[in-house]
Amino acid sequence: MSQQKTSLGLIFLLYAAGLGAAGQFAKIATIFPEIQALYPASVVTQGLIMSVIGFLGVIFGIFVGQIVSSLGYRKMLIAGMLLGAAMSFVQAFLPSLPLFLASRMIEGLAHLAIVVAAPTLVTQVTAPNKRYLSMTLWSSFFGVGYALCASAAPFALELAGPPALFAGHGVYMLVLAGLSFVCLPRLGLERAPLPTLNDVIARHIRVYRSPYQSPAALGWLFYTLTYLALLTVLPPHFPAEHRLALATMLPIVSILSSFTLAATLMRFLSAVTVAQIGFAGGIAAALWMAVFGVSTELAVAIFVVMGLLQSAGFALVPELNKDPQDQALAMGGIAQMGNLGTMSGTPILLFLLSLMGTGAIPLFLALIFAGGFTAHAIAKRLRRHP
């Protein structure tokens, strides 16, 4: 049973666990040149060091959502952090490339356990009328975790190279696991039976056919298709003297938009409506870009819109799904579609750029944002007229 009062301490503890999950990506991305030097191999193989977590997210997102709701949210969160800590310690020894890749694959399961269990628990330790705020906070975990890891990376490299960063991440995860064991209460939430293979297949069909469980996942797919792709493609179009500063600032803009504009709007509007406003704003920005070209001001405006999608994307999970098991499955869908979007958005946009030049950017954005708006419109209609 969820709490009627909000526990800020537990919310920040769970958010800290999310920062550790973000670090599972960031600890590789922020020192990727050093990783390439340590593990000379083909570009594809080196890319797997980063992306293998994403592959597992695409395959196992909803399955892990079922497992988490079966074995217990608190237990799976702690297990995910312990497993993540163990893999970071393995990586600190710089094992052979096959073992390093295996550790990353196992770490992908740990990552999924955390990003499914933690936000579900956040909703349970937040009063119902404050969940949009706690989900707004949660939605920033990846950007904040990435920024913190990027800040720590130079000091770790100076201290002892990549092993210091991996070991530091392992210690962080281990400490958070201990704090979660001590501080997180057993909420007595009802558990689902362990799924069979047929259950997993049936649940995938059910989640993506449900106008209550699918909107979060589908909205997150369209958001992630654009977010990393834009951070990769837009900076070269900025003036050289502003390029680095703007590339660093854009993720911060989206986070600030989440905490301010999105949180304010969700005091008066549903999270679904805020998401649709975000997608509509993205379409308008894409059309503006098609006419006037890429500009720094327009890039900032797009990431303000991204903040609405980021915040509303998680907030609509408890808004549409009151049962914790349904919330866990919806979070699993977010993990699944988010990994698919993150993996495929940049290659798609780069391919379009090779065919069309800069004009591909507004076309890509308009199509993706229109897809997100339409997905929410269809789901809303199905909820009204099942």
Protein Blocks (a to p, Z undefined) as FASTA:
>chain_A
ZZfbdcfklmmmmmmmmmmmmmmmmmmmmmmmmmmmmmgcdfklmmmmmmmmmmmmmmmm
mmmmmmmmmnopklmmmmmmmmmmmmmmmmmnopafklmmmmmmmmmmmmmmmmmmmmmm
mmmmpcfklmmmmmmmmmmmmmmmmmmmmmmmmmmmmmnojmlmmmmmmmmmmmmmmmmm
mmmccehiacdddddfklmmmmmmmmmmpmklmmmmmmmmmmmmmmmmmmmmmmmmpcfk
lmmmmmmmmmmmmmmmmmmmmmmmmmmmcfklmmmmmmmmmmmmmmmmmmnopafklmmm
mmmmmmmmmmmmmmmmmmmmmbfklmmmmmmmmmmmmmmmmmmmmmmmmmmmmmnommlm
mmmmmmmmmmmmmmmmmmmmmmmmZZ
